[in-house]
Amino acid sequence: MLKFPVPRIGCREGGMRNHRPAIATNGGLSYSGQVEKNRLEAFSDGVLAIIITIMVLELKVPHGSNWAALEPLLPVFLSYVLSFLYVGIYWNNHHHLLKACRHVNGGILWANLHLLFWLSLFPFVTGWMGENHFTSLPSALYGAALLLAAIAYYILQSLIVAEQGGENSKLAKAIGKDWKGKLSPALYLLGAVLSFFTPKVAGAIYVLVALMWLIPDRRLERVIDESARTKS
């Protein structure tokens, strides 16, 4: 009788499994709720790249060939620069957060999609605000999009911390009080409200928050470096 090898579930990469093994129960297979984070990272990076691409397409090529032809594009360009900074900040923080995370679950996947949904609205609110020269309603809607994206990121961060061991985990201790994460939504809300009275002040608040997040934050990097040294 010929015997054929039984295929193993999972795959090996670099001599080690990159998937959790399946467990046979009651004649079937059941899997752990924990899943790999590679596809989540790749999908998120792709979506953020598309968001930036769509935003830059709002910069229409002028018909003239002098400086006067570029003048109408200045508000659109400034709004693009601001949103590019915000997308870059989210990409940077998202990258470090996932690097400090060992694995993800279904709740984290949905929370990540929730974050990407609000970020995907950035091209619309950015273009509308720029085309209308930072007037009240477009500026308020821009602040609302920033606020909802910040809330979505906080939810994602909380679920990842819970999955990593909760408040006593190294990740939770590295994040600490997270004063920037708590202050930013309040400033976005303030900016959205002030947009109906003084849009320029609202715009200044949005710029201030972006600059606040541009200051290097080494908390998660220390956790990542520590985890790498532990594995080695």
C-alpha positions as CSV (number, residue, x, y, z in Angstrom):
1,M,0.0,0.0,0.0
2,L,1.3,3.4,-1.0
3,K,1.6,6.0,1.8
4,F,1.4,9.6,1.1
5,P,2.8,12.3,3.5
6,V,0.2,14.2,5.4
7,P,0.4,17.9,4.7
8,R,1.0,20.1,7.7
9,I,-1.2,23.1,8.3
10,G,0.8,26.4,8.4
11,C,4.0,27.3,6.7
12,R,7.6,27.8,7.7
13,E,9.6,30.9,7.0
14,G,13.3,31.0,8.0
15,G,12.9,27.6,9.7
16,M,10.1,28.8,12.1
17,R,6.3,28.8,11.8
18,N,4.7,32.0,11.1
19,H,1.2,30.8,11.8
20,R,-0.3,29.4,15.0
21,P,-1.0,25.7,14.7
22,A,-4.5,24.3,14.2
23,I,-5.9,22.2,17.0
24,A,-8.0,19.2,16.2
25,T,-11.2,18.9,18.3
26,N,-14.2,16.6,17.8
27,G,-12.9,15.4,14.5
28,G,-12.4,18.9,13.1
29,L,-10.1,21.8,13.3
30,S,-10.4,24.9,15.5
31,Y,-8.1,27.9,15.3
32,S,-7.0,30.3,17.9
33,G,-8.6,33.8,17.7
34,Q,-5.1,35.3,17.4
35,V,-4.0,36.0,13.9
36,E,-0.9,37.3,12.2
37,K,-0.4,41.0,11.8
38,N,1.5,41.0,8.5
39,R,-1.6,41.3,6.3
40,L,-3.0,44.1,8.5
41,E,0.3,46.1,8.2
42,A,0.5,45.5,4.4
43,F,-3.2,46.5,3.9
44,S,-2.9,49.6,6.0
45,D,0.3,50.8,4.3
46,G,-1.4,50.4,0.9
47,V,-4.5,52.3,2.0
48,L,-2.4,55.2,3.4
49,A,-0.4,55.3,0.2
50,I,-3.6,55.6,-1.9
51,I,-4.9,58.3,0.4
52,I,-1.8,60.4,-0.2
53,T,-2.0,59.8,-4.0
54,I,-5.6,60.9,-4.1
55,M,-4.8,64.1,-2.1
56,V,-2.0,65.1,-4.5
57,L,-4.3,64.7,-7.5
58,E,-6.3,67.6,-6.1
59,L,-3.4,69.8,-7.2
60,K,-4.6,70.7,-10.7
61,V,-2.0,71.8,-13.2
62,P,-2.5,75.5,-14.0
63,H,-3.0,76.7,-17.6
64,G,-0.7,79.7,-17.2
65,S,3.1,79.7,-17.0
66,N,3.7,82.5,-14.5
67,W,3.5,82.9,-10.8
68,A,0.0,84.4,-11.0
69,A,-1.3,81.1,-12.3
70,L,0.0,79.4,-9.2
71,E,-1.6,81.8,-6.8
72,P,-5.1,80.2,-6.8
73,L,-3.5,76.8,-6.0
74,L,-1.8,78.1,-2.8
75,P,-4.7,77.2,-0.4
76,V,-5.1,73.8,-1.9
77,F,-1.4,73.2,-1.6
78,L,-1.3,74.3,2.0
79,S,-4.2,72.1,2.9
80,Y,-2.4,69.2,1.1
81,V,0.8,69.8,3.1
82,L,-1.1,69.8,6.4
83,S,-3.0,66.6,5.6
84,F,0.2,64.9,4.3
85,L,1.8,65.6,7.7
86,Y,-1.2,64.1,9.5
87,V,-1.2,61.0,7.3
88,G,2.5,60.7,7.8
89,I,2.1,61.0,11.6
90,Y,-0.6,58.3,11.6
91,W,1.5,56.0,9.5
92,N,4.5,56.5,11.8
93,N,2.6,55.9,15.0
94,H,0.6,53.0,13.5
95,H,3.9,51.4,12.4
96,H,5.5,51.6,15.8
97,L,2.3,50.4,17.6
98,L,2.1,47.3,15.5
99,K,5.8,46.6,15.8
100,A,5.4,46.6,19.6
101,C,2.4,44.2,19.2
102,R,3.0,40.4,19.0
103,H,-0.3,39.4,17.5
104,V,-3.7,40.7,16.7
105,N,-7.3,39.5,16.9
106,G,-10.5,40.1,15.1
107,G,-11.4,43.1,17.2
108,I,-8.1,44.7,16.4
109,L,-8.7,44.1,12.7
110,W,-12.1,45.8,12.8
111,A,-10.7,48.7,14.8
112,N,-8.0,49.1,12.2
113,L,-10.6,49.3,9.5
114,H,-12.5,51.9,11.5
115,L,-9.4,54.0,11.6
116,L,-8.7,53.6,7.9
117,F,-12.3,54.7,7.2
118,W,-11.9,58.1,8.8
119,L,-8.4,58.5,7.3
120,S,-9.9,57.7,3.8
121,L,-12.1,60.8,4.1
122,F,-9.0,63.1,4.4
123,P,-8.8,63.6,0.6
124,F,-12.3,64.9,0.5
125,V,-12.2,67.3,3.5
126,T,-8.7,68.4,2.5
127,G,-9.8,69.3,-1.1
128,W,-13.0,71.0,0.1
129,M,-11.2,73.1,2.6
130,G,-8.4,74.1,0.2
131,E,-10.8,74.9,-2.7
132,N,-12.9,77.2,-0.4
133,H,-9.9,79.0,1.1
134,F,-10.4,77.6,4.6
135,T,-13.9,79.0,5.1
136,S,-16.0,78.0,8.1
137,L,-17.9,74.8,7.2
138,P,-15.1,73.1,5.3
139,S,-12.7,73.9,8.1
140,A,-15.1,72.6,10.7
141,L,-15.6,69.3,8.8
142,Y,-11.8,69.0,8.5
143,G,-11.6,69.2,12.3
144,A,-14.4,66.7,12.7
145,A,-12.5,64.2,10.4
146,L,-9.3,64.7,12.5
147,L,-11.3,64.2,15.7
148,L,-13.0,61.0,14.6
149,A,-9.6,59.6,13.3
150,A,-8.0,60.4,16.6
151,I,-10.8,58.6,18.5
152,A,-10.5,55.6,16.1
153,Y,-6.8,55.4,16.8
154,Y,-7.3,55.5,20.5
155,I,-9.8,52.6,20.3
156,L,-7.2,50.6,18.2
157,Q,-4.4,51.4,20.7
158,S,-6.6,50.4,23.6
159,L,-7.5,47.0,22.0
160,I,-3.9,46.3,21.2
161,V,-2.8,47.1,24.8
162,A,-5.6,44.8,26.1
163,E,-4.4,42.0,23.8
164,Q,-0.8,42.5,24.9
165,G,-1.6,42.0,28.6
166,G,-3.5,45.1,29.7
167,E,-2.3,47.9,32.0
168,N,0.5,45.8,33.4
169,S,2.1,45.1,30.0
170,K,5.3,46.7,28.8
171,L,3.3,48.4,25.9
172,A,0.9,50.0,28.4
173,K,3.7,51.3,30.5
174,A,5.5,52.7,27.5
175,I,2.4,54.6,26.3
176,G,2.0,55.9,29.9
177,K,-0.5,58.7,30.4
178,D,-0.4,59.5,26.7
179,W,-1.1,63.2,27.2
180,K,-0.7,64.1,23.5
181,G,-3.3,61.4,22.6
182,K,-5.8,62.8,25.0
183,L,-5.1,66.5,24.3
184,S,-5.3,66.2,20.5
185,P,-9.1,65.3,20.3
186,A,-9.9,68.2,22.6
187,L,-8.0,70.6,20.3
188,Y,-9.6,69.2,17.2
189,L,-13.0,69.7,18.7
190,L,-12.0,73.3,19.7
191,G,-10.8,73.9,16.2
192,A,-14.0,72.6,14.7
193,V,-16.1,74.9,16.9
194,L,-13.9,77.9,16.3
195,S,-14.1,77.4,12.5
196,F,-17.6,79.0,12.6
197,F,-16.2,82.1,14.3
198,T,-12.5,82.5,13.3
199,P,-11.4,79.9,10.7
200,K,-7.8,81.2,10.8
201,V,-7.5,80.4,14.5
202,A,-9.0,76.9,13.8
203,G,-6.4,76.4,11.1
204,A,-3.6,77.5,13.5
205,I,-4.9,74.9,16.0
206,Y,-4.7,72.1,13.4
207,V,-1.2,73.1,12.5
208,L,-0.2,73.3,16.2
209,V,-1.4,69.7,16.9
210,A,0.5,68.4,13.8
211,L,3.7,70.1,15.0
212,M,3.1,68.7,18.5
213,W,3.1,65.1,17.0
214,L,6.2,65.8,14.9
215,I,8.3,65.9,18.1
216,P,10.0,62.4,18.2
217,D,8.4,60.0,20.6
218,R,10.7,57.2,21.7
219,R,8.4,55.3,24.0
220,L,7.3,52.6,21.6
221,E,10.8,52.4,20.1
222,R,12.2,51.4,23.4
223,V,9.7,48.6,23.7
224,I,10.5,47.4,20.2
225,D,14.3,47.5,20.9
226,E,13.8,45.6,24.2
227,S,11.7,42.9,22.5
228,A,14.3,42.5,19.7
229,R,17.1,42.1,22.3
230,T,15.0,39.5,24.2
231,K,14.4,37.4,21.0
232,S,18.1,37.5,20.1
